Amino acid sequence: MDIERGNVAGFLLTGESRTGEPGTWSSATAPGGRQAGALRLDPRFTSDPAARERLVAAVLAERALIQAGLTGLVPVTDLVSAGREIWLLTGEPVSPTLADLLVAPAGAPGPGAGEAAVVLLETARTLLALHAAGLAHGALRPDTVVISADGSALLAERGLADALHGRPAHPGRDAAAWAALARGLAANWAAADPGAAALFERAAAVADTDGLGRARDVLLSGQDTLPAGSLTRNGLAQAVRLRPAPGLLPANVPPMPVPDEGEVVTLLRADVPTAAQENVVMRFGPGVPPETTAAQIWRAGRDRQRTEQPSDGLRALGTAARRRRRRTALATAVLALMVVGVLAVWLLRGSATPLAVTGVEVSAPKKQQACDATVRITGVFATNGSGGEIRYEWRRSDRKTPIEQTDTVPSGAASHEVSLEWTVKGEGRFRGTATLRLLSPLAGGQKVQDKASFTYKCP
């Protein structure tokens, strides 16, 4: 698939664009006609392979957050590369932003204190969910808060700045940025309402000293100072409608040029589970995957880009060392195979009757789980007492991909216990169901499976 002028991976770029910290945003039309967005990342930031690795991990983490139920982020559709360029594609428009709406059209009434409170509450909720998942936004500003058509406040560019610049996630920096946002809205949309402006200033001060959670509580407890009935998204949705929607370029205007750098390659491999996603799923995100297929590809490219050549003597020493390592690795592998073979013979000796599984029972805690809980779900396979290998899978209600495992069952036991640890974090209600299914050994037409559920509530 080649990049055409004005087209990136099927996303048609339109004439509206703006420059952000990580690169240039463009309005776009996704395949099927839906309005979307495309971010061309600044090559100065993505030229470092390590930065690209962090970028891939950040985007995968964000997608996992959205799949886990978080609704306050602009959803990322894909992250693609073409030569030296990297593009981030979103499933929703990236305009107008809060920065756009702060400049009201001439003669049009702008949003007021109620709309400012909605923006602050929704952004605080999203940031707190990120922090509960061990992540952060890292670049909260008026131009990274997107106001959708229904008036919702969505955060764009989550984690991009931190990934590109190699900064660790820092919730305190998000709290300070939110406080600055609250002060700006107090001076702008709440300027005509002294009571509301004072409330926003007080929430900003609490965010600086006591954190974002306490600041949100200040806003919630001070709702009576806002105009009656103003705490809705209606005013924001109206402000969005008053702005001209981005459309396709006129026929006589050429589309935004996109260099043809060769085949477009997606950097997100949703079919490859990561270690973090296999073992832990948080209610609002499983954390940053430590390694991905795309990251391995970028690392390989980084290694190929090293141009410094060693001296002849060092090269000879390095070659000898590599040979020794290969011989050692081969010997280790042969020894390991021998040990495995002997162990298998020992385990299965004397088992004239093949292993058979006659049933399974799954149990989960009956008590409602509180905030940040790790739930242990237990399954017990009933067997005929023979030894052998058992293959099974866990299916969780919050994901499509099963977790497949293989155990060795010793002879002499009439049952074999397995377990699944399910970590849930963040605020909200959640009901999780785990299904344990036997894959082998199975008699013809036999179906061995059972399931159990637990409930989670925070706070």
JOBELJO-V482495 format. One record per residue. N is the residue number from 1. RES is the residue in three letters. BURIAL is 1 if it has 24 or more other ideal C-beta (glycine too) atoms within 12 Angstrom, else 0. D_CENTER is the distance of its C-alpha to the mean C-alpha in Angstrom with 2 decimals. Layout:
N,RES,BURIAL,D_CENTER
N,RES,BURIAL,D_CENTER
This chain:
1,MET,0,26.09
2,ASP,0,27.46
3,ILE,1,26.31
4,GLU,0,29.03
5,ARG,0,30.10
6,GLY,1,27.95
7,ASN,1,25.64
8,VAL,1,22.32
9,ALA,1,21.09
10,GLY,1,22.80
11,PHE,1,21.70
12,LEU,1,24.98
13,LEU,1,24.97
14,THR,1,27.24
15,GLY,0,29.33
16,GLU,1,27.28
17,SER,1,25.42
18,ARG,1,24.70
19,THR,0,23.94
20,GLY,1,21.06
21,GLU,1,20.40
22,PRO,1,18.27
23,GLY,1,20.42
24,THR,1,21.90
25,TRP,1,20.40
26,SER,1,22.31
27,SER,1,22.53
28,ALA,1,22.33
29,THR,1,23.19
30,ALA,1,20.94
31,PRO,0,22.78
32,GLY,0,24.51
33,GLY,0,25.24
34,ARG,0,22.28
35,GLN,1,21.79
36,ALA,1,18.71
37,GLY,1,17.96
38,ALA,1,17.97
39,LEU,1,17.50
40,ARG,1,19.75
41,LEU,1,18.63
42,ASP,1,21.70
43,PRO,0,23.06
44,ARG,0,24.32
45,PHE,1,20.86
46,THR,1,19.61
47,SER,0,22.92
48,ASP,1,21.98
49,PRO,1,20.35
50,ALA,0,18.78
51,ALA,1,17.08
52,ARG,1,15.81
53,GLU,1,14.44
54,ARG,1,12.54
55,LEU,1,11.34
56,VAL,1,10.06
57,ALA,1,8.24
58,ALA,1,6.74
59,VAL,1,5.78
60,LEU,1,4.57
61,ALA,1,2.48
62,GLU,1,2.23
63,ARG,1,3.44
64,ALA,1,3.50
65,LEU,1,4.31
66,ILE,1,6.42
67,GLN,1,7.78
68,ALA,1,8.69
69,GLY,1,10.67
70,LEU,1,9.63
71,THR,0,11.79
72,GLY,1,12.24
73,LEU,1,9.97
74,VAL,1,11.39
75,PRO,1,9.52
76,VAL,1,9.15
77,THR,1,11.49
78,ASP,1,11.96
79,LEU,1,12.59
80,VAL,1,16.23
81,SER,1,19.02
82,ALA,1,22.72
83,GLY,0,24.97
84,ARG,0,24.20
85,GLU,1,22.01
86,ILE,1,18.27
87,TRP,1,17.09
88,LEU,1,13.85
89,LEU,1,14.42
90,THR,1,13.34
91,GLY,1,14.38
92,GLU,1,16.13
93,PRO,1,18.78
94,VAL,1,18.18
95,SER,1,21.62
96,PRO,1,23.45
97,THR,1,21.89
98,LEU,1,23.37
99,ALA,1,25.35
100,ASP,1,26.90
101,LEU,1,27.95
102,LEU,1,29.43
103,VAL,0,32.03
104,ALA,0,33.68
105,PRO,0,35.81
106,ALA,0,39.50
107,GLY,0,41.24
108,ALA,0,38.17
109,PRO,0,37.32
110,GLY,1,34.02
111,PRO,1,31.69
112,GLY,1,33.01
113,ALA,1,32.22
114,GLY,1,30.72
115,GLU,1,28.16
116,ALA,1,27.38
117,ALA,1,26.84
118,VAL,1,24.45
119,VAL,1,22.29
120,LEU,1,22.46
121,LEU,1,21.72
122,GLU,1,18.70
123,THR,1,17.15
124,ALA,1,18.13
125,ARG,1,16.55
126,THR,1,13.08
127,LEU,1,13.58
128,LEU,1,14.90
129,ALA,1,12.00
130,LEU,1,9.77
131,HIS,1,12.75
132,ALA,1,13.15
133,ALA,1,9.88
134,GLY,1,11.35
135,LEU,1,9.51
136,ALA,1,11.26
137,HIS,1,11.64
138,GLY,1,14.49
139,ALA,1,16.32
140,LEU,1,17.25
141,ARG,1,20.36
142,PRO,1,22.14
143,ASP,1,21.09
144,THR,1,17.30
145,VAL,1,17.91
146,VAL,1,18.30
147,ILE,1,20.73
148,SER,1,20.34
149,ALA,0,23.46
150,ASP,0,23.59
151,GLY,1,23.37
152,SER,1,19.85
153,ALA,1,18.28
154,LEU,1,14.83
155,LEU,1,13.19
156,ALA,1,12.76
157,GLU,1,12.16
158,ARG,1,9.51
159,GLY,1,9.82
160,LEU,1,11.92
161,ALA,1,15.18
162,ASP,1,14.41
163,ALA,1,13.17
164,LEU,1,16.21
165,HIS,1,18.64
166,GLY,0,17.65
167,ARG,0,17.41
168,PRO,0,15.97
169,ALA,1,13.78
170,HIS,1,16.60
171,PRO,1,16.53
172,GLY,0,20.20
173,ARG,1,19.72
174,ASP,1,17.59
175,ALA,1,20.47
176,ALA,1,23.03
177,ALA,1,21.42
178,TRP,1,21.31
179,ALA,1,24.94
180,ALA,1,25.91
181,LEU,1,24.42
182,ALA,1,26.46
183,ARG,1,29.57
184,GLY,1,29.22
185,LEU,1,29.03
186,ALA,1,31.93
187,ALA,0,34.00
188,ASN,1,33.15
189,TRP,1,32.44
190,ALA,1,34.13
191,ALA,0,37.04
192,ALA,0,39.44
193,ASP,1,38.49
194,PRO,0,39.44
195,GLY,0,38.30
196,ALA,1,34.74
197,ALA,1,34.66
198,ALA,0,35.81
199,LEU,1,33.12
200,PHE,1,30.35
201,GLU,1,32.09
202,ARG,1,32.36
203,ALA,1,28.66
204,ALA,1,27.91
205,ALA,1,30.33
206,VAL,1,28.84
207,ALA,1,25.31
208,ASP,1,26.94
209,THR,0,28.83
210,ASP,0,27.20
211,GLY,1,23.51
212,LEU,1,21.36
213,GLY,1,21.88
214,ARG,1,25.61
215,ALA,1,25.49
216,ARG,1,23.85
217,ASP,0,26.61
218,VAL,1,29.18
219,LEU,1,28.13
220,LEU,0,28.20
221,SER,0,31.56
222,GLY,1,33.00
223,GLN,1,32.39
224,ASP,0,36.15
225,THR,1,36.69
226,LEU,1,34.91
227,PRO,1,36.95
228,ALA,0,37.35
229,GLY,0,35.02
230,SER,1,32.99
231,LEU,1,29.71
232,THR,0,28.32
233,ARG,1,26.23
234,ASN,0,29.38
235,GLY,1,30.40
236,LEU,1,27.08
237,ALA,0,27.12
238,GLN,1,30.71
239,ALA,1,29.93
240,VAL,1,27.42
241,ARG,0,30.14
242,LEU,0,32.66
243,ARG,1,30.78
244,PRO,0,31.46
245,ALA,0,28.66
246,PRO,1,27.68
247,GLY,0,29.56
248,LEU,0,30.55
249,LEU,0,32.89
250,PRO,0,36.58
251,ALA,0,38.32
252,ASN,0,40.14
253,VAL,0,37.10
254,PRO,0,35.33
255,PRO,1,31.54
256,MET,1,29.46
257,PRO,0,30.19
258,VAL,1,27.51
259,PRO,0,28.91
260,ASP,0,29.37
261,GLU,0,27.94
262,GLY,0,27.96
263,GLU,0,25.61
264,VAL,1,22.09
265,VAL,1,19.63
266,THR,1,16.03
267,LEU,1,13.91
268,LEU,1,11.18
269,ARG,1,12.77
270,ALA,1,11.30
271,ASP,0,14.63
272,VAL,0,14.31
273,PRO,1,12.86
274,THR,1,11.86
275,ALA,0,13.85
276,ALA,1,11.26
277,GLN,1,10.26
278,GLU,1,14.04
279,ASN,0,15.23
280,VAL,1,12.99
281,VAL,1,10.89
282,MET,1,10.62
283,ARG,1,11.54
284,PHE,1,8.86
285,GLY,1,6.13
286,PRO,1,7.34
287,GLY,1,7.24
288,VAL,1,7.27
289,PRO,1,8.91
290,PRO,0,12.46
291,GLU,1,13.63
292,THR,1,12.98
293,THR,1,15.73
294,ALA,1,15.04
295,ALA,1,15.27
296,GLN,0,18.50
297,ILE,1,19.80
298,TRP,1,19.32
299,ARG,0,21.01
300,ALA,0,23.81
301,GLY,1,24.32
302,ARG,0,24.59
303,ASP,0,27.19
304,ARG,0,29.13
305,GLN,0,29.27
306,ARG,0,31.22
307,THR,0,34.74
308,GLU,0,36.68
309,GLN,0,39.32
310,PRO,0,40.85
311,SER,0,44.58
312,ASP,0,46.65
313,GLY,0,47.22
314,LEU,0,43.59
315,ARG,0,42.70
316,ALA,0,45.31
317,LEU,0,44.09
318,GLY,0,40.50
319,THR,0,41.75
320,ALA,0,43.73
321,ALA,0,40.84
322,ARG,0,38.64
323,ARG,0,41.48
324,ARG,0,41.84
325,ARG,0,38.15
326,ARG,0,38.35
327,ARG,0,41.47
328,THR,0,39.96
329,ALA,0,36.81
330,LEU,0,39.05
331,ALA,0,41.29
332,THR,0,38.43
333,ALA,0,37.02
334,VAL,0,40.53
335,LEU,0,41.12
336,ALA,0,37.86
337,LEU,0,38.83
338,MET,0,42.26
339,VAL,0,40.95
340,VAL,0,38.65
341,GLY,0,41.60
342,VAL,0,43.97
343,LEU,0,41.52
344,ALA,0,41.03
345,VAL,0,44.81
346,TRP,0,45.30
347,LEU,0,42.82
348,LEU,0,44.19
349,ARG,0,47.87
350,GLY,0,50.12
351,SER,1,47.68
352,ALA,0,49.93
353,THR,0,47.97
354,PRO,0,44.45
355,LEU,1,41.58
356,ALA,1,41.00
357,VAL,1,38.50
358,THR,0,40.05
359,GLY,0,37.35
360,VAL,1,34.21
361,GLU,1,33.39
362,VAL,1,29.99
363,SER,0,29.83
364,ALA,1,27.28
365,PRO,0,28.03
366,LYS,0,29.95
367,LYS,0,29.29
368,GLN,0,26.51
369,GLN,1,23.74
370,ALA,0,23.12
371,CYS,0,20.25
372,ASP,0,18.08
373,ALA,1,19.91
374,THR,0,19.96
375,VAL,1,21.80
376,ARG,0,24.05
377,ILE,1,25.03
378,THR,1,28.18
379,GLY,1,29.75
380,VAL,1,33.37
381,PHE,1,34.83
382,ALA,0,38.59
383,THR,1,40.38
384,ASN,1,43.97
385,GLY,0,44.19
386,SER,1,44.00
387,GLY,1,41.69
388,GLY,1,39.22
389,GLU,1,35.63
390,ILE,1,33.32
391,ARG,1,30.14
392,TYR,1,27.79
393,GLU,1,24.28
394,TRP,1,22.16
395,ARG,1,20.40
396,ARG,1,18.08
397,SER,1,18.00
398,ASP,1,14.23
399,ARG,1,13.60
400,LYS,0,15.78
401,THR,0,16.17
402,PRO,0,18.89
403,ILE,1,19.33
404,GLU,0,22.68
405,GLN,1,25.01
406,THR,0,28.65
407,ASP,1,31.13
408,THR,0,34.77
409,VAL,1,37.05
410,PRO,1,40.30
411,SER,0,43.56
412,GLY,0,45.39
413,ALA,0,42.56
414,ALA,0,42.43
415,SER,0,38.75
416,HIS,1,35.46
417,GLU,1,32.65
418,VAL,1,28.92
419,SER,1,26.03
420,LEU,1,22.32
421,GLU,0,20.45
422,TRP,1,17.68
423,THR,1,15.96
424,VAL,1,15.01
425,LYS,1,14.18
426,GLY,1,14.27
427,GLU,1,16.75
428,GLY,1,17.88
429,ARG,0,19.65
430,PHE,1,18.49
431,ARG,0,20.64
432,GLY,1,19.60
433,THR,1,21.84
434,ALA,1,22.16
435,THR,1,24.53
436,LEU,1,26.36
437,ARG,1,28.10
438,LEU,1,30.70
439,LEU,1,30.57
440,SER,1,33.75
441,PRO,1,36.58
442,LEU,0,37.25
443,ALA,0,40.66
444,GLY,0,41.22
445,GLY,0,39.59
446,GLN,0,38.34
447,LYS,0,35.07
448,VAL,1,33.96
449,GLN,1,30.97
450,ASP,1,30.28
451,LYS,0,27.51
452,ALA,1,26.97
453,SER,1,24.91
454,PHE,1,24.06
455,THR,0,23.21
456,TYR,1,21.07
457,LYS,0,21.75
458,CYS,0,20.71
459,PRO,0,22.69
